[in-house]
Amino acid sequence: MCRVNLNFFFILTVLYTCLARDVLKVDIPNQGVVIGQELSRFRIQKIIAFYGIPYAQPPLGAYRFSPPITNPLPNWQGEKNDSDYQPACLQGKEDYKESELPLLQLLANIEFPSNISEDCLYLNVFTPQGKPPPGGFATIIWFHPGNFTTGIPSIWDPHTVVYRQRVIIVTFSWRLNIMGFFTTMDGEAPGNYGLMDQQAAMQWVKNNIQLFGGNPENICIMGYGTGATSIGIHMTNSGSRGLFNKAIAMSANLFQSTSVRYPEEDKPIIDQLVTDFGCIRKPTSLFIDCLRHVDPNLLVQQTSNVNWRPLIDKDLSHNNSAPFLPEPPKNLFSRGEFQRVPLLTGYTDMEQALEFANSDSFAGNFSFEVLRQMLRQLAMADVPQLNDTDDSCLYNYDHIVDAAMFFYSPTVLESNPDNFRKIVINFMLEKTYASSTVLLATYMSKEQPTYVYRFDMKPTTLYANKNIPDWVSVPHLFDLIYVWGVPYWDSEQQWDPRDKRISDTIMSFWTNFAKNSDPTEKSIYPVKWYPFVQDNPKILIIDNNFNMSTARSLNYKAFEFWNDFYPKVFDIATQCCGYSESSASLHFHQTSPLVVAILILLIF
C-alpha cells in the first residue's frame, strides 16, 4: 500500500514538473520559442524570467543611425534558453554623473558600465508564478534613467515587485548618446533612434504580452528622469498612442528648454566627426556611410562631452515618414495634441542636491551679490548664447535675474550656509522638476485621473545613506529605493524594518495605479491619495505622515512663477536680441512690458 502511494505521488510530481515546464515555454509568433527561467529568493519566492528577447533587428552596419527594423523581427530555430541579460547599449563610464553613483553603487555594487554592445535591442519579461487573474496581469514597461547617455536594465532587479505585487515587469535597452540621437541634419540620418527603439519595444509588448499572461489592454509605461521625459514625448507621438493605457512619470523635466535639441546644434559635432575620422562631408550619404564603418566605441568616446537629447525633427523626414517630435513638447501639450491616460507623477524634495554637495559655493561670505551671481548662472542655462558685447542684450538678460532675485531672495540674508544652500536648491528644484511636474499634471488632469507626489522620505538605514551628506533629504533617484523594493534585495545588508514597511507601501501604491488607475484603491494602507485637479491641486507629501499638501507644506506660488510669469519675462528679455522662435529651445507667447508689470503687481 505504501509503495502504491509513493508511486502515485511520484507520478503527480512528474506531472507537476512537466506542467511547470510548459508554463515556462512561450512560442512567440514569427520569432520562436523562448524558455523562461525560474528565479527563487528564500526558496519559496519564485518568479519567471524571460531574458534577452529581441524586439528589433540588431542596429549594425547599414542599420546604424537608422530607425529600428521590426519587419521582419529576428527569429531563431529551436528553443531560446537565455539565463541572463543580453548586453546593454553602448555607453561610457565617464558618462555617469558623480551625483548618480551613490544610488547605482547601492543597487549593483559594480563598476559601470559592464557588458555593453552595439547589438543591444533586447527586452526582458518578468512574470509572477501561477495563474493570471481574469483578463491577465497588469504590465509595467520600465524606461530607465540616464540622461539619454547611460542605462543598464540589469541593475533593476524586478523580483521583489513582481513577487509581492503580482504584476509583469518588462525592462529593455534602447540606443543612447550618439548611437541614439545623432543627426546629419537631413533625412539621411534623422535622429531620435532611441525614441523609436522605445516605441518598437512598446509595440512588441502590446502584440505579445498576452502570451506571457499579461493584459494587452492594461499596460503602464513607467520612467524616471530622462526615461520619464521619453514617456511625455510618447504621449504626443501618434505612433505611440494606443500602445499604453497608463503612465508613471517620475522626476521628469519634460517642459524645460534642456529637454530637447535642435538639428543645427549638431553642426559642430558633424564638423568634428569629419576631422576625427577623415569622412567626406558631402554628399551626406557618403558621410553617414563613413560613420557606419567607424568603431562604435570610438564614436561614443569621441562625443562623450555632448549633451545628447531628443531632436526636434520636423524637417528631417526619412522616406516620407512623419517626424517623431516636430515641436517642443510644451507646444504640443498646450494645443491638446497628446494622449489622455491616467497619470501618476512627482519629484523628490532635493532633486539636484548632490550636484551641489561638494560645491565650494556655500563656503565663505554670504551676500545678496553672491546669491545674485549664483542665481544668474543657474538662470542663464535657458538663455541662448548670443553676442555678449551687445550691452542692450546684457541689460535685458538682467531682467531675468531680477525676477528670480525678487522671488527667491529673503528680506534678510543670514550668514548661514544651510539657509543659503536651501535657497539655491529650492530655486533649482522648482525651476527644473517641480514646475514641469505640476504643468504636466495640469494638462493631464483635465480629462484623466492624475496623482501627484513629492517624495520627502529619506531611508532610515544608515547603509543606504553612506554616500549622502547629512543635510540632504531625498536627492534624484533615491525614491527608487522604495519603488523597486531595494530593502528586500540583499540579505547581507540589514535594512531597517521601517524602510521595508515604507517600500511595501510605495510598491503597493505604484502597482495599484498600474492595475486600477488609482494608487490607493483596494489598498491595505490607511492612506487616501486624492487626485490632482486644477481647481484643487493637491499633492501627496510622502514622509512619515503621508498627508496631502497644504499652503504651508508646499510653495504653490513657485509653480505660478515658473509656469506663468517667468516665461513672459524670458520672452521680453530675449526677443529683441536676435532671439527667434526658429532657433529657440523655449517657445513662449509674446507679452508686452506693460502686461509683465501688471503681472508683477498681481503675483507679488
VOGU-3710 file (C-alpha; in Angstrom, 3 decimals, decimal comma):
1> mcrvnlnfff> 0,000/0,000/0,000  2,784/2,373/0,864  4,525/1,620/-2,435  1,347/2,440/-4,324  1,110/5,782/-2,557  4,763/6,500/-3,269  4,282/5,680/-6,930  1,166/7,793/-7,009  2,973/10,781/-5,536  5,924/10,203/-7,860
11> iltvlytcla> 3,565/10,383/-10,863  1,988/13,562/-9,506  5,437/15,078/-9,045  6,410/14,217/-12,628  3,138/15,615/-13,967  3,558/18,826/-11,955  7,127/19,232/-13,194  6,035/18,744/-16,800  3,192/21,222/-16,425  5,514/23,729/-14,790
21> rdvlkvdipn> 7,925/23,382/-17,690  5,090/24,030/-20,160  4,346/27,274/-18,349  7,993/28,294/-18,805  7,836/27,824/-22,579  6,344/30,533/-24,809  6,055/30,352/-28,602  6,296/33,905/-29,970  4,735/34,210/-33,448  7,252/34,934/-36,237
31> qgvvigqels> 10,165/34,672/-33,798  10,421/31,334/-31,994  10,165/29,527/-28,690  11,630/31,182/-25,581  12,238/29,337/-22,324  11,663/31,092/-19,021  13,957/30,790/-16,024  12,559/30,211/-12,554  14,103/32,736/-10,171  13,913/31,996/-6,457
41> rfriqkiiaf> 14,563/34,031/-3,366  14,454/32,295/0,013  13,432/29,180/-1,987  9,716/29,924/-1,911  9,599/33,409/-3,502  9,569/32,481/-7,174  9,012/34,409/-10,392  9,634/33,569/-14,054  12,200/35,485/-16,152  12,380/35,514/-19,944
51> ygipyaqppl> 15,721/37,093/-20,819  17,094/38,635/-23,992  14,132/38,651/-26,378  14,999/40,745/-29,468  12,352/43,351/-30,305  14,095/44,666/-33,447  16,930/43,714/-35,770  20,442/44,445/-34,435  21,276/48,088/-35,341  24,546/47,142/-37,045
61> gayrfsppit> 26,155/48,071/-40,351  23,633/49,807/-42,603  21,136/49,807/-39,694  23,351/52,100/-37,594  21,821/55,608/-37,422  18,534/54,234/-38,804  15,090/53,580/-37,345  14,756/50,111/-35,786  13,831/47,332/-38,209  10,890/45,333/-36,866
71> nplpnwqgek> 9,580/43,777/-40,069  10,733/41,097/-40,005  11,611/40,577/-36,359  14,659/38,453/-35,525  13,782/34,755/-35,341  15,555/31,605/-34,256  15,361/27,852/-34,631  14,852/25,582/-31,664  14,374/26,988/-28,182  15,924/30,220/-26,946
81> ndsdyqpacl> 17,061/29,460/-23,407  18,993/32,514/-22,148  19,713/32,540/-18,443  20,923/36,130/-18,198  20,628/39,577/-19,710  21,890/40,494/-23,164  24,382/43,405/-23,317  23,212/46,946/-22,601  23,612/49,605/-25,280  26,945/51,365/-25,798
91> qgkedykese> 27,913/53,925/-23,173  30,983/55,129/-21,344  31,843/55,010/-17,672  32,770/58,694/-17,899  29,190/59,475/-18,964  27,830/58,751/-15,486  27,347/61,796/-13,300  29,026/61,752/-9,923  25,652/62,542/-8,359  24,217/59,295/-9,832
101> lpllqllani> 26,854/56,950/-8,449  25,644/56,695/-4,811  22,401/55,008/-5,861  23,868/52,982/-8,729  26,539/51,539/-6,466  23,894/50,818/-3,839  21,845/48,875/-6,412  24,536/46,968/-8,213  27,808/47,397/-6,346  29,680/47,010/-9,659
111> efpsnisedc> 31,830/49,109/-11,938  29,925/50,920/-14,674  29,358/50,174/-17,441  29,604/46,415/-17,863  28,602/44,085/-20,699  27,774/46,611/-23,429  27,395/46,248/-27,191  26,012/47,946/-30,283  23,815/44,854/-30,665  21,527/45,657/-27,743
121> lylnvftpqg> 17,863/45,869/-28,763  16,549/43,256/-26,353  13,874/43,156/-23,684  13,225/41,013/-20,625  9,848/39,856/-19,328  9,373/39,013/-15,642  6,095/37,359/-14,658  4,546/36,146/-11,390  4,341/32,413/-10,951  0,860/30,941/-11,031
131> kpppggfati> -2,414/31,544/-12,770  -3,068/35,092/-14,062  -6,168/36,970/-12,870  -9,157/37,269/-15,235  -8,001/39,320/-18,224  -4,341/38,870/-17,389  -1,698/40,581/-15,263  -1,171/44,328/-15,425  2,128/45,067/-17,197  4,686/47,773/-16,385
141> iwfhpgnftt> 7,296/48,722/-19,003  10,345/50,349/-17,370  12,115/53,279/-19,085  15,438/53,576/-17,274  17,032/56,938/-16,357  20,474/58,042/-17,528  20,463/61,433/-19,299  19,990/59,735/-22,705  23,615/58,587/-22,486  23,635/55,748/-19,937
151> gipsiwdpht> 21,405/52,982/-18,623  21,715/49,292/-17,772  18,475/47,268/-17,450  20,209/44,509/-15,488  20,717/46,674/-12,382  16,951/46,993/-11,864  16,030/43,773/-10,100  12,260/43,270/-10,558  11,969/40,213/-8,309  10,516/41,989/-5,271
161> vvyrqrviiv> 7,894/43,971/-7,167  6,808/41,051/-9,361  6,594/38,581/-6,485  4,994/40,800/-3,852  2,663/42,821/-6,106  1,889/40,255/-8,858  2,440/42,398/-11,907  4,503/41,772/-15,029  7,568/43,984/-15,466  9,331/44,471/-18,797
171> tfswrlnimg> 12,812/46,022/-18,931  14,652/46,823/-22,152  17,652/48,537/-23,705  17,445/51,337/-26,251  20,133/53,212/-28,158  21,819/56,034/-26,256  24,146/59,003/-26,880  25,395/59,417/-30,458  24,069/55,979/-31,395  20,535/57,005/-30,437
181> ffttmdgeap> 20,299/60,742/-31,115  22,789/61,852/-33,804  21,516/63,534/-36,956  23,110/64,622/-40,222  20,559/67,471/-40,235  18,661/65,833/-43,087  16,704/62,674/-43,873  19,851/60,589/-44,339  20,087/60,224/-40,551  17,060/61,885/-38,913
191> gnyglmdqqa> 17,957/61,107/-35,282  15,686/60,039/-32,398  16,511/56,361/-32,934  16,451/55,852/-29,171  12,847/57,061/-29,014  11,982/54,866/-31,997  13,545/51,884/-30,198  11,320/52,609/-27,203  8,275/52,681/-29,451  9,302/49,386/-31,070
201> amqwvknniq> 9,628/47,776/-27,625  6,185/49,059/-26,621  4,728/47,668/-29,854  6,302/44,277/-29,152  4,803/44,236/-25,652  1,388/45,253/-26,982  1,487/42,433/-29,562  2,892/39,661/-27,370  2,363/40,245/-23,643  -0,798/38,123/-23,638
211> lfggnpenic> 1,401/35,083/-24,372  3,084/35,663/-21,001  -0,161/36,047/-19,048  -0,370/39,818/-19,414  -3,322/42,003/-20,340  -2,566/43,954/-23,564  -5,261/46,441/-22,576  -3,635/47,214/-19,228  -0,092/48,375/-19,993  1,540/51,064/-17,859
221> imgygtgats> 4,741/52,764/-19,006  6,927/53,862/-16,095  10,022/56,027/-16,387  12,385/58,098/-14,317  14,345/61,228/-15,238  15,024/61,154/-18,961  13,042/57,910/-19,051  10,048/59,914/-17,800  10,790/62,681/-20,315  10,663/59,996/-23,009
231> igihmtnsgs> 7,240/58,947/-21,744  5,998/62,529/-22,087  7,218/62,582/-25,686  5,424/59,294/-26,424  2,215/60,897/-25,183  2,498/63,329/-28,111  3,558/60,848/-30,811  0,732/59,389/-32,897  2,611/56,112/-33,407  2,898/55,534/-29,659
241> rglfnkaiam> -0,714/56,282/-28,834  -2,667/53,128/-28,174  0,442/51,219/-27,065  -0,086/52,052/-23,383  -3,014/52,695/-21,062  -1,413/54,475/-18,088  1,794/56,354/-17,349  4,048/56,861/-14,327  6,497/59,737/-14,886  8,952/60,275/-12,030
251> sanlfqstsv> 11,279/63,270/-11,721  10,819/64,416/-15,318  11,674/67,821/-16,735  9,666/67,470/-19,926  8,975/71,167/-20,449  12,458/72,513/-19,785  14,499/74,041/-22,594  17,209/71,454/-21,981  14,869/68,509/-22,603  15,240/68,726/-26,412
261> rypeedkpii> 17,805/69,689/-29,057  17,596/71,316/-32,464  19,333/69,798/-35,515  21,534/72,846/-36,060  23,133/72,164/-32,675  24,754/69,086/-34,248  26,706/71,052/-36,874  29,842/71,412/-34,685  29,582/67,691/-33,901  29,432/66,850/-37,600
271> dqlvtdfgci> 32,463/69,049/-38,319  34,393/67,367/-35,523  33,494/63,862/-36,750  34,632/64,764/-40,270  38,002/65,809/-38,841  38,376/62,930/-36,383  37,566/60,121/-38,817  38,517/61,601/-42,192  34,994/61,374/-43,594  33,742/63,263/-46,657
281> rkptslfidc> 31,101/65,768/-45,567  29,141/65,980/-48,825  27,138/64,247/-50,089  25,588/63,221/-46,786  25,141/59,646/-47,969  28,934/59,228/-48,147  29,387/60,905/-44,781  26,944/58,618/-42,977  28,367/55,574/-44,789  31,783/56,555/-43,448
291> lrhvdpnllv> 30,453/56,797/-39,882  28,846/53,382/-40,214  32,308/51,884/-40,690  33,849/53,588/-37,648  34,419/51,582/-34,472  31,236/52,293/-32,448  33,171/52,568/-29,193  35,281/55,355/-30,701  32,140/57,207/-31,808  30,763/57,095/-28,271
301> qqtsnvnwrp> 34,087/58,063/-26,747  34,703/60,996/-29,110  31,275/62,507/-28,400  31,045/61,838/-24,664  31,019/65,584/-23,930  27,815/66,185/-25,924  24,560/66,808/-24,056  22,544/64,310/-26,120  18,798/64,895/-26,156  15,752/64,090/-28,320
311> lidkdlshnn> 15,683/66,122/-31,519  13,087/68,450/-32,968  12,958/66,611/-36,296  10,218/68,428/-38,205  12,283/68,796/-41,399  14,271/65,573/-41,108  11,765/63,100/-42,504  13,114/59,700/-43,558  11,460/58,065/-46,590  8,490/60,444/-46,231
321> sapflpeppk> 7,890/59,263/-42,674  6,294/61,626/-40,176  8,593/63,416/-37,708  8,793/61,811/-34,289  8,950/65,113/-32,392  8,038/68,040/-34,677  7,928/70,675/-31,923  8,895/71,106/-28,264  6,573/69,024/-26,066  5,133/72,121/-24,393
331> nlfsrgefqr> 3,733/73,366/-27,709  2,022/70,061/-28,390  0,570/69,780/-24,890  -0,669/73,381/-24,950  -2,618/72,602/-28,154  -4,030/69,408/-26,685  -2,094/67,143/-29,060  -1,355/64,338/-26,625  -2,774/61,010/-25,461  -5,039/61,284/-22,437
341> vplltgytdm> -4,243/58,490/-19,992  -4,282/58,208/-16,189  -1,053/59,642/-14,812  0,996/59,256/-11,627  3,821/61,772/-11,411  6,028/63,543/-8,889  9,509/64,506/-7,741  11,794/64,401/-4,715  12,286/67,313/-2,339  16,004/67,737/-3,124
351> eqalefansd> 16,366/66,575/-6,731  19,683/68,271/-7,524  21,171/68,410/-4,037  24,045/66,026/-4,817  25,148/68,272/-7,667  25,887/70,894/-5,001  27,103/68,520/-2,311  30,796/69,181/-2,943  30,437/72,745/-4,145  32,516/75,452/-2,503
361> sfagnfsfev> 29,805/77,981/-3,361  28,354/77,580/0,115  31,591/78,298/1,909  32,769/81,733/2,921  30,880/85,018/2,904  27,191/85,166/2,030  25,735/88,289/0,490  22,953/89,294/-1,851  25,576/89,842/-4,550  26,916/86,295/-4,144
371> lrqmlrqlam> 23,353/84,959/-4,281  22,644/87,052/-7,384  25,718/85,676/-9,146  24,700/82,102/-8,351  21,109/82,587/-9,499  22,324/84,375/-12,621  24,496/81,408/-13,536  21,631/78,970/-12,957  19,030/81,086/-14,755  21,260/81,683/-17,775
381> advpqlndtd> 21,120/77,983/-18,651  17,924/78,837/-20,555  19,365/81,789/-22,428  20,809/81,324/-25,929  24,447/82,317/-26,293  24,250/85,470/-28,362  26,559/88,428/-28,792  27,876/89,131/-25,316  29,202/92,513/-26,437  25,680/93,795/-27,028
391> dsclynydhi> 25,030/95,873/-23,916  21,283/96,014/-24,552  21,136/92,224/-24,514  23,115/92,066/-21,307  20,780/94,632/-19,789  17,710/92,674/-20,865  19,176/89,458/-19,541  19,493/91,152/-16,171  15,685/91,306/-16,110  15,627/87,516/-15,900
401> vdaamffysp> 17,925/87,541/-12,887  15,998/90,449/-11,349  12,794/88,396/-11,497  14,487/85,378/-9,910  16,071/87,513/-7,177  12,773/89,232/-6,430  11,046/85,903/-5,901  13,796/83,923/-4,145  15,919/86,351/-2,148  14,896/86,696/1,520
411> tvlesnpdnf> 14,283/90,028/3,206  17,295/89,362/5,414  20,062/87,056/4,205  21,523/85,155/7,137  25,210/84,235/7,059  24,366/80,572/7,347  25,417/78,001/4,729  22,300/75,876/5,325  19,893/78,741/4,609  21,918/79,912/1,626
421> rkivinfmle> 22,054/76,395/0,240  18,313/75,925/0,726  17,551/78,993/-1,400  19,678/77,706/-4,273  18,385/74,134/-4,083  14,747/75,269/-3,947  15,424/77,526/-6,930  16,726/74,610/-8,997  14,116/72,138/-7,754  11,163/74,382/-8,543
431> ktyasstvll> 12,595/75,629/-11,817  13,602/72,265/-13,244  11,436/69,485/-11,790  8,560/70,743/-9,645  7,103/73,273/-12,088  7,381/70,845/-15,005  5,662/68,098/-12,997  2,799/70,367/-11,959  2,359/71,658/-15,507  2,155/68,102/-16,876
441> atymskeqpt> -0,353/67,209/-14,155  -2,411/70,285/-15,024  -2,680/69,221/-18,667  -3,480/65,581/-17,910  -5,893/66,147/-15,024  -8,416/67,950/-17,210  -9,636/64,632/-18,608  -7,926/61,760/-16,754  -7,290/60,829/-13,100  -3,935/62,292/-12,134
451> yvyrfdmkpt> -1,967/61,728/-8,934  0,996/63,862/-7,883  3,517/63,356/-5,075  6,570/64,962/-3,538  8,936/62,406/-2,035  10,392/63,552/1,306  11,173/60,125/2,804  14,884/59,597/3,442  15,950/55,999/4,209  16,396/55,177/7,862
461> tlyanknipd> 19,047/52,556/7,139  22,499/54,069/7,608  23,985/51,858/4,889  21,700/53,454/2,281  22,892/56,940/3,219  26,611/56,243/3,441  27,430/58,497/0,463  24,788/61,143/1,187  25,584/64,280/3,229  23,512/64,643/6,386
471> wvsvphlfdl> 21,859/67,843/5,166  20,492/66,141/2,023  16,985/64,713/2,274  15,901/62,805/-0,887  18,078/63,509/-3,928  17,373/62,494/-7,510  16,963/58,704/-7,890  16,734/57,903/-4,167  12,960/57,440/-4,149  13,568/54,447/-6,435
481> iyvwgvpywd> 14,894/52,594/-3,384  11,276/52,247/-2,274  9,640/51,918/-5,706  11,797/48,890/-6,556  11,733/47,305/-3,099  15,504/47,593/-2,650  15,347/46,906/1,141  14,359/43,333/0,225  17,113/42,745/-2,346  20,225/41,932/-0,372
491> seqqwdprdk> 20,034/39,628/2,626  23,596/40,541/3,624  22,635/44,153/4,332  20,348/44,606/7,312  17,764/47,149/6,243  15,757/48,889/8,908  12,248/47,352/9,144  10,799/50,839/8,721  12,339/51,073/5,251  10,795/47,734/4,337
501> risdtimsfw> 7,362/48,872/5,511  7,607/52,120/3,540  8,783/50,188/0,485  5,767/47,862/0,770  3,517/50,916/0,859  5,129/52,607/-2,153  5,236/49,417/-4,234  1,560/48,917/-3,422  0,642/52,459/-4,495  2,584/52,306/-7,766
511> tnfaknsdpt> 1,300/48,870/-8,783  -2,269/49,633/-7,668  -2,136/52,560/-10,053  -0,826/50,290/-12,822  -3,671/47,868/-12,165  -6,592/50,178/-11,368  -5,606/53,792/-12,236  -5,892/54,639/-8,528  -2,881/54,214/-6,203  -4,874/53,715/-3,018
521> eksiypvkwy> -7,824/51,716/-4,371  -8,059/48,348/-2,598  -5,026/49,325/-0,548  -4,495/47,840/2,890  -2,682/51,011/3,964  -4,674/53,794/5,706  -3,690/56,498/3,213  -6,060/58,319/0,893  -4,363/59,853/-2,120  -6,707/62,399/-3,670
531> pfvqdnpkil> -6,489/63,185/-7,383  -4,840/66,394/-8,560  -7,292/68,792/-10,212  -6,616/72,295/-11,466  -9,008/73,945/-9,027  -7,687/71,895/-6,108  -4,087/70,876/-6,967  -3,419/68,574/-4,040  -0,086/66,736/-3,879  0,712/63,791/-1,597
541> iidnnfnmst> 3,702/64,598/0,614  5,399/61,223/1,098  7,012/61,382/4,503  6,251/59,724/7,831  2,704/61,107/7,761  1,584/60,703/4,105  -0,546/63,862/4,156  -1,976/65,813/1,249  -0,290/69,169/0,657  -1,386/72,490/2,092
551> arslnykafe> -0,188/76,035/1,526  2,142/75,524/4,497  3,780/72,362/3,180  4,054/73,411/-0,475  5,020/76,663/-2,188  2,290/76,898/-4,824  3,456/80,383/-5,822  6,669/78,869/-7,206  4,645/76,885/-9,761  2,912/80,074/-10,892
561> fwndfypkvf> 6,242/81,865/-11,105  7,967/79,287/-13,316  4,987/78,200/-15,432  3,205/81,526/-15,955  5,299/84,536/-15,016  8,918/83,597/-15,805  8,228/82,609/-19,451  6,869/86,092/-20,118  9,882/87,782/-18,538  12,155/85,484/-20,521
571> diatqccgys> 10,353/86,317/-23,755  10,662/90,056/-23,245  14,328/89,781/-22,261  15,318/87,806/-25,347  13,051/88,790/-28,230  14,990/91,961/-29,136  18,446/90,373/-29,163  18,355/88,251/-32,287  16,470/85,537/-30,479  13,747/83,916/-32,569
581> essaslhfhq> 11,374/81,012/-32,201  13,047/79,175/-35,075  16,316/78,962/-33,150  14,997/78,811/-29,609  14,710/75,962/-27,200  11,806/77,691/-25,470  8,667/78,897/-27,228  6,542/81,448/-25,394  3,845/83,854/-26,432  4,875/87,471/-26,811
591> tsplvvaili> 3,842/89,748/-23,984  4,202/93,480/-23,701  6,280/95,059/-20,904  3,098/96,653/-19,582  1,476/93,250/-19,151  4,600/91,991/-17,387  4,475/94,936/-14,984  0,808/94,276/-14,245  1,562/90,582/-13,638  4,266/91,501/-11,154
601> llif> 1,740/93,501/-9,168  -0,835/90,710/-9,323  1,537/87,892/-8,357  3,553/89,669/-5,709
//
